[in-house]
Amino acid sequence: MQSSESKFSRNSLILTLKRYSTAVRNMELTILLPSLLRDVPSEEVCDCEAAEETCRDLYANYLMLKAIRNTVESSLAPSDDRKAKNTALNLTMEPYLDTDPEALFHFHLKGLFSVMNDLTKKTQSITKKYLEIVGVAN
């Protein structure tokens, strides 16, 4: 009998999303007192204004990672247009309209893999930092 992960290629989108969801679920099960993450600075360097809001502290990152997981699992895009307008990533799509649809698909798919892998690493990092804060050796 095959495990659910062995059905998919190691680099499949479904498996990448599943890894992220599992990492967030593990983070939620591990972090019993999320408020301990308040005012703990994120170790990542934020180099743009839009990123500064999400880099405030580990608690803000914790909430963001949970919200993204909920969006991934529910397949519903957030209805908050304000957030989309304020991001530095909100670039116009006009230059891409004449691009080959297959090339455009591969471009966005590669970007999605990159983002999901980064978010999974960030989730694991927050879980590890929480364990350090509460004094549990990992």
N, C-alpha and C positions, 0 to 999 in steps of 0.2 A: 504494500500500500504506500502510495506516494504522499509525502507531506505537502501541505498547500504551497510552501515555498519552492519545492522542487519542480512543480508544474511550470514555473515561470523561469525565464532566463534570468541570470544573476543581475542583469542590467535592465530588467523590464520596469516599466513605469508603475505597474500594479505593485510589484515587490518593493520598489523604492517608496511608494506612498504607504505601504503596509509597515515598512521599517520605521518610518517617521511616526506613524500612528502608535506603534508599539513603544517607541522611545518616549513619546509623550505620556502614554498610559503608565509606563514604568516610573516616569518622573512624578506623576500624580500620586502613585501608590507609595513612592519613597518620601516625597515631601509632604509630611503631615502638618507642618506649620509653615505655610507659604509666607506668612508675615515675617519670618526670620530672614527672608531675602530682601526685605525693604532696606534701602540705603546701603546695600552691598553693591559697590560699583561693578559694572560689567568689565571684564578683562579685555574685551575687544576694543579696538580703536575705531572711533566713529569719525569719518572724514567728510561728512556732508550734513547740511542742516536737516534734511529729512530723516537721516539716520539717528540724529541726536535724540529725538523723541523716544525711539525704541531702545536706546542704549543707556537710558537714565540709570536704572539699577536692575538687579537680577529679578526682582519682583515684577517689574514691568515686562521684562523678557518672558518670564514664566506665564503671565497672562496672555501675552501675544502668541506664544507657542501653542497654548491651549486653544485660543480663538482660531488660529490657522488650522489646527487639527480638526476642530468642529466644522470649519468650512470645507475641508478636504473630505470628511466623512459624510457630510450632508449634501455635498455637491451644490450648495447654494452660495452664490457670490454675495458678499455683504452689500446691503443697500445703502450704506453710508457713502454718498458721493463726495462728501467733504474730504474724507481721508484720501481718496483717489486723486483729488485735485491738488492736494498738498505734497504729494510725493515727487521727488526728483525723477523718478522713473516714468512719470506720466508724459511720455514723448508722443508726438504725433505719428500716426501710422502712414502718412502720405508717401514718404519715400519707399515704403514697402509694397504699395499697392500694385506696382508693375512687376514685382518679383515673382518668380516661379513659385506656385503654391506648394510644391513638394519641398523646395529649398526653404521656404518660409516655415513650413511645418517642422523640418529638421532643426532649424535655428531655434524655434521656440521650445521644442522638445529637449534640446541640449540645455537650454537655459533652465527649464523646469527641473531637470535632473540635478543640475548644479545647485539650484536654490533648495530643493528638498534635501539633498545631501548635507548642505550647510546648516539647514534648520535641524536636522537630526543630530549633527555634531554639537550644535548649540544646546539642544535639549539634554544630551548626555553630559555636557559640561556643567550645566546648571544642577543636574542631579548630583554630580560628583562634588561640586562646590557646597551644596547643601549638606552632604554627608560630612564634609570637612568642618562645616560650621557647627554641626551637632556633635562632632567628635567621634563619628563612627568611621573606622578604617575601612577602606574599600578594597 
